[in-house]
Amino acid sequence: WPSSRAEMQQVPLTIGIAGGTCAGKSRLAGALCAHYGDALLLAMDSFYREQPRALIAAGQADFDTPDALDLAAMADALAMLRAGLPAEIPLYDRAGSSVMGRQTVSPRGVLVVEGLYVLDFPPIREQLDLAVFIAVEPDVQRTRRQVRDTIEYGRPEERLLHDLARAHADQARHVAPSRAFAQLVLSGTAGLEEQMAACLGELKDRA
């Protein structure tokens, strides 16, 4: 697939990456952005709604449900970028569950869209040129999420099992069924080079 915007069609190539919690979506999205010289990452994590600190402190804030995200705003931003127009993206601090401001991003030749519900939410899914789903086993998710939540987000380890149970319930309702919309399914434990080769091969076949 062409790697520079000058070689691209007018509408940007749009790649969507979905999958359960800690499946490795961000890792693959980052690698694809690095591969293409003219790429923009649109992460679903940027579109979390603010939640009350008291709710977070009590362990009652659910970050794994679609209601925790402004998916319509993400779909609108994606549509703007695909139309060749700049879009405003929230600057979300997940550790504190707060929006720190907004940034304006310009359209690029390649848009990489990643997040739990990228394939579950039709207004986002319908804008994708390639829909990728990363599948991963629950024990791998548990280990990865323990590291992420305790080290990156500073959340107490005793919340892990509770949060994981809730995440897996939301995943069973919304994320797992969206696998049916994927054009390419990858293993979350496969090496990054293997995942990239599969994505680029699929894009080449569709070019």
Secondary structure, DSSP 8 states (H G I E B T S, - for coil): ---SGGGS-SS-EEEEEEESTTSSHHHHHHHHHHHSSSEEEEEGGGGB----HHHHHTT---SSSGGGB-HHHHHHHHHHHHTT--EEEEEEETTTTEEEEEEEE---SEEEEESTTTTTSHHHHTT-SEEEEEE--HHHHHHHHHHIIIIIS---GGGHHHHHHHHHHHIIIIIGGGGGG-SEEEETTS-HHHHHHHHHHHHHHH-
